Amino acid sequence: MTGRVALPVVHRAMVASLATNIRQGGTSAQCWKYDLSQDRSLGGSVRIGQSQGSFLTHRSTNLLRPAAAAISVEQDDVNTYLPKGDMWSVHKFGGTCMGTPQRIQSVADIVLSDSSERKLVIVSAMSKVTDMMYNLVHKAQSRDDSYMIALEEVFEKHMAAAKDLLDGEDLASFLSQLHSDVSSLRAMLSAIYIAGHATESFSDFVVGHGELWSAQMLSYAIKKSGAPCSWMDTREVLVVKPSGPNQVDPDYLESEKRLQKWFSRQPAEIIVATGFIASTAENIPTTLKRDGSDFSAAIIGSLVRARQVTIWTDVDGVFSADPRKVSEAVILSTLSYQEAWEMSYFGANVLHPRTIIPVMKDNIPIVIRNMFNISAPGTMICRQPANDNGDLDACVKSFATIDNLALVNVEGEHSICFAVPEKEVAAVSAALHVRFREALAAGRLSKVEVINGCSILAVVGLRMASTPGVSAMLFDALAKANINVRAIAQGCSEYNITVVLKQEDCVRALRAAHSRFFLSKTTLAVGIIGPGLIGGTLLNQLKDQAAVLKENMNIDLRVIGITGSSTMLLSDTGIDLTQWKELLRKEAEPADLANFVRHMSDNHVFPNKVLVDCTADTSVASHYYDWLKKGIHVITPNKKANSGPLDRYLKLRTLQRASYTHYFYEATVGAGLPIISTLRGLLETGDKILRIEGIFSGTLSYIFNNFEGTRTFSNVVAEAKEAGYTEPDPRDDLSGTDVARKVIILARESGLTLELSDIPVKSLVPEALASCSSADEFMQKLPSFDEDWAKQRSEAEAAGEVLRYVGVVDAVNQKGQVELRRYKRDHPFAQLSGSDNIIAFTTSRYKEQPLIVRGPGAGAEVTAGGVFCDMLRLASSLGAPS
């Protein structure tokens, strides 16, 4: 079939435009002549100034291919009609997929493996080539002579790729075209160099060559297999018109006509088309701007009413959140068009919103797949039925963020706030002050306020506005991560909830929302301070139970730091607890508590963080308030904070009650026994505490439980020390100070405002032995007091009683005490064995028969277990199943 070719108007227009630019650029060229009679598209050349060079010297298939190939409306009627419908599948491969000869061959293999009757393949330029082409234009218009070297690099890149990929006539044909194109580009860039300026159409013309070359190479690679294949310069087909700054809209009617005419000349079953580039209605080369190749695929898919458009990338699909910010983001199997649109609008790396429009109107699914992992099914973007079951998981799909924003508040009788890019806020503020100058002066508006350093967090999903609980879950997650929200919005479309917050909190907020809302899993980043007896036991318990918690309760406890007094071990994502001791020995760094806490605070992998203080150190306990202020939860068996100065304790508890940062300390009183939680349960349900009395020391419980018959007191103490029940120096236990701290903790929990010094303590350390220089000296001299202890025991036995060392909180009289008391043998305190503790709560409800809690109250296993329980309590409060 033959037809007349339209006169290349674009050729003249571009040259005339360039001539104008050169004149405006102040060039010294004196004479301009564009000799149409000598136009090479008609068999001639172009002369600039006195020199006659190769500028715009070309064959009609090169420089001005779109114009030269534009089909005249006078062309003969088309006999080969373009089929449309499900027989077509459209594939788009980006620059990464086309980055090397080997990858281009892989693309060819993927196309050939598609069993569709007809295939349309859209390709981008090879990886980095588009940037290289833009750089050519920039160098030329900046009059940087190195543009010639840069052009040579572009040539070499494509020549080398072709030689690896092709051979024989195909290679010769491609290289011939490449040489011709590069010659034309060299002339074009030379003219731009002289002008010192390039219009958008000139720039688009240069840049579009990357797609031309990659499309040709892929078409030849497919032909090698024997499959019929043609390549399409989409500047001959796609017609667009400007619709705004850096934006164009496709002319579907004209594009469909041109595609029909193109297909009538080359009706191949496989068509490889250039992405990104197009032409105006006047046949001037242009581009589809941002994400142009994806847009090309969507437009062409719409033109042929394809069954599906597949966008091939280097990821397995669309993530539920940016995986660079949320390591546990997952691939979504499906998205609705509207969800994908909303995600793109709020910065998610899905598709540009305009890419979705062409396929959405024809209900054509888009599938995002990974060329480097073909086994992954990818994410399908399509029309989805409404979800009527109210399932929260189904109605929330993803999270996205936009950074570098400023919040503008306009306050008056009616107030409004909105977010704008920070780089534009100065102009916005100035415009508002000018526009509302009179209202501000008159007081009708109180102020125009700008808050910099903001980000937007968007939650995207179907029917969120009509599903109860979505907003509540979002804001609960943010509050528990200690995130303050500055502004809230929900669109009437029901597809998103957006919040404005501090940019420094954005990643933490994203992770908190994603973890709480999408994954239904509570992840806690844990820092262990003091990997000694209790801390080490806790680490081993965590190691043994971690998999069970993750599987059965969706709780993921990640230890990201362990510090002792001399060394510390840090990790961003979690320490392997199966070898924590070895790692602490081999890979640790010098201990620094400030750096350790900074490591926890600055960690953006996990939104919820907890520091577990397993020491008995007063200086460590003094930092709890600051840690809680930073949004780090605190769990501890360390009694020093709650039994220290009253003002510090009250300040700590006030902060805890006023924030969503938690402070748990069950193990400070009863090791693994539920003493604190029982007391709180009584108080919170309206009961009134009258008296708390108990044996709070497992060490002293063991001593007095075994101090019977003819055994001496010193012998029992020595036995307890040998069994590991006492501190290295038994005087620390016998002094009663530890019991006094537990008493003061319970007294304060009961509402009493007492200092530790207000508690009278009867020490069991003989006054004469208090000054012993060592534990060994104390133990050597202790037998000299056995006779006194034997006498006390005999007197008690004679009265049918036993000796017990107890602590008492007298809530009625607002006091406490620690002393050695005698109890009848039928009293619950006399029934203990081993190192058991026992605590009796006398309350308004439990007045006649006290509420008793009894069990082991000492030992590393039960104490670590108590701390572990607090960690699970924290996880439950953060959203884990209870």
Order of alpha helices (4+ residues) and beta strands (2+ residues): alpha-beta-beta-alpha-beta-alpha-beta-alpha-alpha-alpha-alpha-alpha-beta-beta-beta-alpha-beta-beta-beta-alpha-beta-beta-alpha-alpha-beta-beta-alpha-beta-beta-alpha-alpha-beta-alpha-beta-beta-alpha-beta-alpha-beta-beta-alpha-beta-alpha-beta-alpha-alpha-beta-alpha-alpha-beta-alpha-alpha-beta-alpha-alpha-alpha-alpha-alpha-alpha-beta-beta-beta-beta-alpha
